[in-house]
Amino acid sequence: MTQAYRLYTLALAGSPALGAMNRMKAISNLTTPAKWRLAAAYHLAGRTNIAKQLIADTRWRAEVYRELGYTYGSSTRDHAMVLETLVLMGDKLRAKTILDELVKDMGSYRWYSTQTVAYSLLAVAKFMGDSDDEPFSYRYAINGEGAKNIDPDKPIVQHELTFAGDNKVEITNNSGQTVFARITNTGVPLTSDQVDQENDLRMTLKYLAMNGNPLNVSRLEQGMDFMAEVTVRHPGTRYRYEEMALTQIFPSGWEIRNLRMDLNTAISVGDEPEYQDIRDDRVLTYFDLGSGKSKTFRVVLNAAYLGRYYLPSVHCGAMYDDDISAYKAGQWVEVVAGGE
């Protein structure tokens, strides 16, 4: 599939590698997605007859799968590529069947990776093509007041609504087009109802004093250094996990000690991640995890500011498969003056 996409990219750029395309076409066990992508390359290279022959007796359904890394592929993404190929070749009759299923999948409550969603939207947009229909317009008001008529020149418009308490947003479609409206709330909740949870992933969370002894962080003395230790273990029931992300957000009363700034430290921070992003209030750790293996990561913290704070839940999971995840619930913590 990767080689087929390379050949497709060259053809799209106007520099088709016909020799390599012919060699690939001769492979007897070429996968279904690779055949469709190669057919798109042939069509773009002006060899539409070969493209049609290549996919004449080829089914379009790919085997169900979800790739955690490398190309981040999935069967749904591959179906989107098939749709794109049929649109390129002008076969909208066959493309309509795939379009209907793709739209149904995207409209469900199932989780999809960014790769799958992006390619699906790309393929659907190519099927729809340019539209010369009348532009859409609408009117919106909050609690029946401050009504505004909008005649946008773009297909997507966002409005920032600032209000509190119980409110009613009214939207009236003033055009013959279909208008899709969505209200999105953003913010940081005071607390979380997340409970401890594990899905094909094991995770333990410990807080340790600097000497390695277990520590109860619900009440810490100001100025105290300590460590948050997370151990993630692959249960061994599935393949190697790739593109794992561990997200740790800390209360504002704690400060993260970035040991990268202290070259003389002898503190062990555990296993080496593939990449780690240390910010003011959180640490984002990225890594791969072999089947049956475990990795441990430590963050050194300081109880800096007096007060009562909420410690958010800790999450670890595969970035491209929502079925692989683990959570540790949050809790209230305090930073008190020494001697209290």
LOSE-653694 format. One line per 3 residues: number of its first residue (from 1); for each residue x, y, z of C-alpha. Coordinates in pm, whole numbers, plus 50000, padded with zeros to 5 digits. Layout:
# LOSE-653694
NUM> X,Y,Z ~ ...
# end
This chain:
# LOSE-653694
1> 50000,50000,50000 ~ 50283,50239,50083 ~ 50452,50182,49748
4> 50119,50225,49566 ~ 50069,50557,49741 ~ 50418,50670,49637
7> 50335,50591,49275 ~ 50001,50768,49308 ~ 50176,51078,49446
10> 50421,51085,49155 ~ 50135,51056,48906 ~ 49944,51329,49087
13> 50250,51553,49055 ~ 50262,51490,48680 ~ 50570,51263,48692
16> 50434,50907,48677 ~ 50684,50621,48721 ~ 50528,50388,48463
19> 50803,50128,48490 ~ 50757,50091,48865 ~ 50379,50094,48819
22> 50399,49809,48568 ~ 50625,49607,48798 ~ 50385,49653,49086
25> 50085,49560,48872 ~ 50254,49227,48795 ~ 50263,49127,49164
28> 50022,48835,49202 ~ 49926,48888,49565 ~ 49870,49264,49553
31> 49634,49371,49831 ~ 49292,49520,49759 ~ 49375,49874,49883
34> 49702,49871,49687 ~ 49518,49778,49365 ~ 49277,50068,49402
37> 49554,50316,49478 ~ 49758,50188,49183 ~ 49452,50222,48959
40> 49427,50587,49060 ~ 49793,50631,48962 ~ 49734,50476,48619
43> 49431,50698,48559 ~ 49625,51012,48650 ~ 49903,50896,48416
46> 49657,50880,48128 ~ 49633,50498,48128 ~ 49265,50475,48220
49> 49213,50146,48032 ~ 49479,49978,48246 ~ 49322,50128,48558
52> 48982,49986,48465 ~ 49132,49642,48396 ~ 49314,49645,48729
55> 48998,49698,48935 ~ 48744,49529,48704 ~ 48707,49221,48925
58> 48844,49372,49246 ~ 48618,49405,49548 ~ 48630,49737,49725
61> 48586,49621,50084 ~ 48911,49598,50276 ~ 48976,49357,50560
64> 48877,49516,50891 ~ 49188,49651,51064 ~ 49325,49954,51246
67> 49694,50042,51226 ~ 49847,50209,51531 ~ 50146,50358,51353
70> 50336,50387,51024 ~ 50054,50485,50781 ~ 49785,50498,51055
73> 49554,50312,50819 ~ 49217,50151,50876 ~ 48959,49971,50665
76> 48740,50284,50666 ~ 49028,50498,50543 ~ 49092,50247,50264
79> 48726,50264,50164 ~ 48765,50642,50138 ~ 49060,50590,49904
82> 48847,50361,49687 ~ 48580,50632,49674 ~ 48843,50886,49571
85> 48965,50656,49291 ~ 48614,50604,49151 ~ 48549,50979,49159
88> 48875,51042,48972 ~ 48768,50791,48706 ~ 48421,50943,48677
91> 48238,50631,48799 ~ 47994,50803,49033 ~ 47742,50519,49012
94> 47973,50274,49190 ~ 48109,50555,49405 ~ 47761,50632,49542
97> 47743,50290,49710 ~ 48070,50352,49895 ~ 47971,50710,49973
100> 47652,50597,50147 ~ 47839,50353,50368 ~ 48117,50601,50444
103> 47869,50869,50546 ~ 47688,50618,50765 ~ 48016,50525,50937
106> 48117,50887,50993 ~ 47773,50967,51134 ~ 47792,50692,51394
109> 47921,50725,51750 ~ 48221,50505,51681 ~ 48571,50642,51739
112> 48785,50719,51434 ~ 49144,50839,51413 ~ 49235,51172,51260
115> 49381,50991,50957 ~ 49054,50809,50890 ~ 48835,51116,50942
118> 49057,51339,50726 ~ 49069,51101,50432 ~ 48698,51029,50455
121> 48615,51400,50445 ~ 48857,51446,50154 ~ 48692,51169,49952
124> 48338,51288,50025 ~ 48434,51644,49928 ~ 48571,51520,49595
127> 48250,51328,49531 ~ 48040,51636,49601 ~ 48262,51856,49385
130> 48213,52227,49334 ~ 47862,52352,49399 ~ 47698,52642,49217
133> 47387,52635,49436 ~ 47265,52944,49614 ~ 47468,53048,49921
136> 47327,52979,50264 ~ 47222,53239,50516 ~ 47075,53228,50865
139> 46970,53431,51164 ~ 47058,53364,51526 ~ 46954,53515,51858
142> 47023,53448,52227 ~ 46716,53441,52449 ~ 46523,53618,52172
145> 46749,53924,52186 ~ 47030,54068,51974 ~ 46921,53889,51657
148> 47181,53887,51379 ~ 47138,53799,51011 ~ 47441,53622,50866
151> 47525,53589,50496 ~ 47860,53406,50503 ~ 48097,53371,50211
154> 48250,53053,50357 ~ 48091,52708,50411 ~ 48186,52701,50781
157> 48123,52987,51023 ~ 48194,53010,51396 ~ 48048,53251,51649
160> 48175,53295,52003 ~ 47879,53311,52241 ~ 47946,53439,52592
163> 47675,53378,52848 ~ 47616,53195,53174 ~ 47325,53010,53330
166> 47019,52885,53141 ~ 46997,53028,52792 ~ 46825,52961,52463
169> 46995,52996,52126 ~ 46758,53032,51831 ~ 46876,52969,51473
172> 46659,53038,51167 ~ 46759,52919,50820 ~ 46694,53200,50571
175> 46807,53009,50261 ~ 46716,52704,50057 ~ 47034,52527,50165
178> 47061,52288,50458 ~ 47228,52451,50756 ~ 47393,52232,51018
181> 47428,52395,51361 ~ 47634,52279,51656 ~ 47688,52437,51997
184> 48020,52348,52160 ~ 48112,52423,52521 ~ 48477,52454,52617
187> 48636,52490,52955 ~ 48808,52312,53241 ~ 48571,52130,53478
190> 48621,52184,53849 ~ 48630,51809,53911 ~ 48602,51492,53706
193> 48374,51190,53742 ~ 48635,50969,53572 ~ 48692,50642,53759
196> 48980,50395,53742 ~ 48945,50210,53414 ~ 49157,49974,53201
199> 49095,49859,52843 ~ 49361,49622,52707 ~ 49618,49822,52904
202> 49741,49805,53263 ~ 49849,50119,53446 ~ 49960,50184,53803
205> 50010,50528,53955 ~ 50225,50591,54261 ~ 50347,50902,54439
208> 50685,50867,54602 ~ 50904,51066,54835 ~ 51249,51144,54697
211> 51389,50844,54887 ~ 51147,50614,54702 ~ 50902,50556,54986
214> 50528,50567,54907 ~ 50366,50905,54969 ~ 50009,51021,55033
217> 49971,51340,54829 ~ 49633,51441,54967 ~ 49821,51665,55214
220> 50173,51788,55142 ~ 50399,52036,55316 ~ 50492,52343,55116
223> 50836,52319,54953 ~ 50842,51939,54949 ~ 50986,51758,54644
226> 50829,51428,54542 ~ 50770,51207,54236 ~ 50472,51086,54033
229> 50549,50738,53898 ~ 50338,50577,53625 ~ 50396,50219,53511
232> 50219,50108,53193 ~ 50206,49739,53102 ~ 50098,49564,52784
235> 49880,49266,52889 ~ 50020,49057,52603 ~ 49683,48979,52448
238> 49738,49185,52135 ~ 50011,49304,51898 ~ 50279,49562,51976
241> 50130,49896,52078 ~ 50255,50196,51881 ~ 50210,50571,51928
244> 50108,50552,52294 ~ 50040,50878,52479 ~ 50054,50932,52855
247> 49889,51255,52973 ~ 49955,51383,53326 ~ 49802,51716,53430
250> 49900,51849,53770 ~ 49722,52091,54009 ~ 49825,52455,53999
253> 49964,52430,54353 ~ 50233,52190,54230 ~ 50527,52282,54011
256> 50699,52046,53768 ~ 51074,52018,53816 ~ 51216,51991,53466
259> 51531,51784,53520 ~ 51651,51868,53170 ~ 51756,52200,53322
262> 51964,52026,53592 ~ 52250,51843,53425 ~ 52401,51735,53758
265> 52095,51551,53888 ~ 52121,51185,53982 ~ 51745,51132,53997
268> 51618,50845,53782 ~ 51315,50935,53569 ~ 51254,50579,53451
271> 51241,50455,53093 ~ 51336,50672,52798 ~ 51028,50791,52606
274> 51018,50840,52232 ~ 50927,51203,52297 ~ 50825,51402,52603
277> 50665,51747,52617 ~ 50707,51919,52955 ~ 50479,52221,52997
280> 50386,52448,53288 ~ 50104,52229,53421 ~ 50138,51895,53242
283> 50373,51634,53103 ~ 50289,51457,52776 ~ 50487,51137,52717
286> 50490,50939,52392 ~ 50627,50587,52347 ~ 50578,50240,52194
289> 50510,49931,52404 ~ 50597,49574,52307 ~ 50358,49288,52376
292> 50386,49177,52738 ~ 50631,49458,52819 ~ 50607,49749,53063
295> 50755,50097,53092 ~ 50784,50331,53390 ~ 50797,50709,53375
298> 50861,50949,53664 ~ 50798,51320,53699 ~ 50961,51517,53980
301> 50725,51771,54142 ~ 50732,52037,54410 ~ 50447,52136,54645
304> 50488,52507,54578 ~ 50174,52703,54670 ~ 49948,52685,54973
307> 49586,52589,54910 ~ 49345,52317,54810 ~ 49354,52199,54450
310> 49208,51929,54227 ~ 49448,51673,54080 ~ 49301,51565,53741
313> 49282,51204,53626 ~ 49577,51043,53448 ~ 49520,50894,53103
316> 49727,50665,52885 ~ 49621,50515,52554 ~ 49696,50449,52190
319> 49660,50767,51987 ~ 49510,50576,51695 ~ 49296,50314,51870
322> 49053,50428,52139 ~ 49001,50067,52250 ~ 49346,50070,52414
325> 49334,50300,52716 ~ 49367,50330,53093 ~ 49259,50595,53344
328> 49337,50674,53705 ~ 49081,50889,53884 ~ 49162,51236,54011
331> 49140,51363,54369 ~ 49156,51672,54588 ~ 49498,51762,54731
334> 49626,52023,54975 ~ 49951,52210,55019 ~ 49994,52323,55378
337> 50255,52522,55566 ~ 50531,52323,55734 ~ 50445,52198,56081
340> 50069,52199,56035
# end
